[in-house]
């Protein structure tokens, strides 16, 4: 099923330093998107105060969007784990 979607996902950390580190890690991951996805998926992550904000725009098959969002959540979890230990 082909869809068009926009989403804004906000993670609240309350710590500007940690939010900046997590957003930076995610943005590096976003730059590495496969060329085939860059045409249909636009992901932008930034930090503001103690929050990480990711905006997603997508046009294509719903299954691909679900996989991309799953990857995003997995990347957030890894970044959280790393920044928790620092």
C-alpha positions, -999 to 999 in steps of 0.1 A, spaced: 0 0 0 14 34 -10 12 62 15 24 97 22 32 105 58 47 132 80 57 126 116 74 145 144 88 124 172 101 140 204 122 123 230 125 142 263 158 138 282 159 170 303 197 171 297 208 194 268 242 177 266 228 143 263 201 154 238 228 170 216 249 138 217 220 116 208 208 139 180 243 140 166 245 103 166 211 100 148 219 126 122 251 107 112 229 76 108 204 96 87 231 108 63 239 72 56 205 64 41 206 42 10 203 62 -22 171 43 -31 155 56 1 167 92 -1 142 99 -29 112 89 -8 123 93 29 134 126 44 146 124 81 159 154 100 170 152 136 179 181 159 181 188 196 165 217 215 171 222 252 169 186 266 148 172 237 157 153 206 133 161 177 131 140 146 109 150 116 101 124 90 85 129 56 78 98 35 62 87 3 60 50 -6 51 16 7 40 15 43 62 -15 51 93 6 42 82 34 65 77 9 94 112 -5 89 127 30 88 109 40 120 120 7 136 156 15 126 152 50 141 140 36 175 168 11 175 194 39 168 179 60 196 182 30 220 219 25 211 226 62 215 208 63 249 228 33 261 261 49 251 253 83 265 240 68 298 274 52 304 294 84 298 
